[in-house]
Amino acid sequence: VSAGDADGLNSKERLVWQMRLGKSGKLVSQDWSGPSAKGEARASCKDFSIESPLVVGCLDGTKQFAVANIVGMLEKTQNVTIKPEDVHHFDDRSDNLTPFA
Protein backbone atom coordinates (compact mmCIF):
# COMPACT_ATOMS: atom_id res chain seq x y z
CA VAL A 1 0.00 0.00 0.00
CA SER A 2 1.52 3.27 -1.12
CA ALA A 3 0.53 6.89 -0.94
CA GLY A 4 2.24 7.42 -4.28
CA ASP A 5 1.42 5.97 -7.66
CA ALA A 6 4.57 3.81 -8.12
CA ASP A 7 5.61 6.00 -11.04
CA GLY A 8 2.32 5.61 -12.91
CA LEU A 9 0.45 3.15 -15.07
CA ASN A 10 2.68 0.72 -17.03
CA SER A 11 5.82 2.15 -15.42
CA LYS A 12 9.13 0.39 -14.94
CA GLU A 13 8.78 0.84 -11.17
CA ARG A 14 5.46 -0.99 -11.12
CA LEU A 15 6.95 -3.80 -13.19
CA VAL A 16 9.82 -4.13 -10.70
CA TRP A 17 7.35 -4.32 -7.79
CA GLN A 18 5.26 -6.92 -9.61
CA MET A 19 8.35 -9.03 -10.34
CA ARG A 20 9.75 -8.78 -6.82
CA LEU A 21 6.49 -9.38 -5.01
CA GLY A 22 5.48 -12.11 -7.46
CA LYS A 23 8.78 -13.96 -7.25
CA SER A 24 7.43 -16.43 -4.68
CA GLY A 25 4.54 -17.31 -6.99
CA LYS A 26 2.03 -16.28 -4.33
CA LEU A 27 1.03 -12.83 -5.60
CA VAL A 28 -2.65 -13.42 -6.39
CA SER A 29 -2.87 -10.59 -8.92
CA GLN A 30 -0.47 -8.30 -10.72
CA ASP A 31 -3.22 -5.75 -11.28
CA TRP A 32 -3.08 -2.44 -9.47
CA SER A 33 -5.93 -1.02 -7.44
CA GLY A 34 -6.52 2.05 -5.32
CA PRO A 35 -7.14 5.69 -6.20
CA SER A 36 -3.95 5.97 -8.32
CA ALA A 37 -4.25 2.61 -10.11
CA LYS A 38 -4.61 4.29 -13.50
CA GLY A 39 -2.75 7.52 -12.72
CA GLU A 40 -2.03 10.02 -9.98
CA ALA A 41 -5.28 10.53 -8.04
CA ARG A 42 -4.47 10.26 -4.33
CA ALA A 43 -7.52 9.95 -2.13
CA SER A 44 -8.76 8.39 1.06
CA CYS A 45 -8.84 4.61 0.95
CA LYS A 46 -11.48 4.44 3.68
CA ASP A 47 -14.32 3.50 1.34
CA PHE A 48 -12.28 2.55 -1.72
CA SER A 49 -12.85 -0.85 -3.34
CA ILE A 50 -9.65 -2.88 -3.36
CA GLU A 51 -9.39 -5.65 -5.96
CA SER A 52 -5.73 -6.64 -5.69
CA PRO A 53 -2.91 -6.61 -3.14
CA LEU A 54 -1.06 -3.91 -5.11
CA VAL A 55 -2.61 -0.66 -3.89
CA VAL A 56 -1.48 2.86 -4.77
CA GLY A 57 -2.72 6.35 -4.05
CA CYS A 58 -3.95 6.00 -0.45
CA LEU A 59 -3.64 9.21 1.50
CA ASP A 60 -1.58 8.92 4.64
CA GLY A 61 -3.82 8.04 7.54
CA THR A 62 -6.06 5.84 5.37
CA LYS A 63 -3.70 3.01 4.43
CA GLN A 64 -5.12 0.81 7.20
CA PHE A 65 -8.43 0.70 5.34
CA ALA A 66 -6.70 -0.56 2.20
CA VAL A 67 -4.89 -3.22 4.23
CA ALA A 68 -8.17 -4.37 5.79
CA ASN A 69 -9.74 -4.48 2.32
CA ILE A 70 -6.83 -6.54 0.99
CA VAL A 71 -7.42 -9.06 3.78
CA GLY A 72 -11.14 -9.14 2.91
CA MET A 73 -10.38 -9.52 -0.79
CA LEU A 74 -8.06 -12.46 -0.06
CA GLU A 75 -10.71 -14.11 2.10
CA LYS A 76 -13.30 -13.70 -0.65
CA THR A 77 -11.21 -14.59 -3.70
CA GLN A 78 -8.64 -17.02 -2.27
CA ASN A 79 -10.70 -18.59 0.54
CA VAL A 80 -8.07 -17.79 3.17
CA THR A 81 -8.52 -16.39 6.65
CA ILE A 82 -5.89 -14.06 8.04
CA LYS A 83 -6.19 -13.23 11.72
CA PRO A 84 -5.73 -9.55 12.62
CA GLU A 85 -2.64 -10.34 14.67
CA ASP A 86 -1.06 -11.87 11.54
CA VAL A 87 -1.49 -8.71 9.46
CA HIS A 88 1.58 -6.49 9.17
CA HIS A 89 2.09 -3.15 7.50
CA PHE A 90 5.44 -1.42 7.08
CA ASP A 91 5.68 2.29 6.44
CA ASP A 92 8.14 5.14 6.70
CA ARG A 93 5.63 7.26 8.64
CA SER A 94 4.74 6.33 12.21
CA ASP A 95 1.23 7.82 11.91
CA ASN A 96 0.45 5.18 9.29
CA LEU A 97 1.45 2.46 11.76
CA THR A 98 -0.62 3.62 14.74
CA PRO A 99 -3.82 1.86 13.59
CA PHE A 100 -1.89 -1.45 13.63
CA ALA A 101 -0.59 -1.10 17.21
Buried (B, 14 or more C-beta within 10 A) or exposed (E): BBBEBBBBBEEEEBEEBBEEEBEEEEBBBBEBBBBBBBEEEBBBBBEBEBBBBBBBBBBEBBBBBBBBBBBEBBEEEEEEEEEEEEEEBEBEEEEBBEBBE
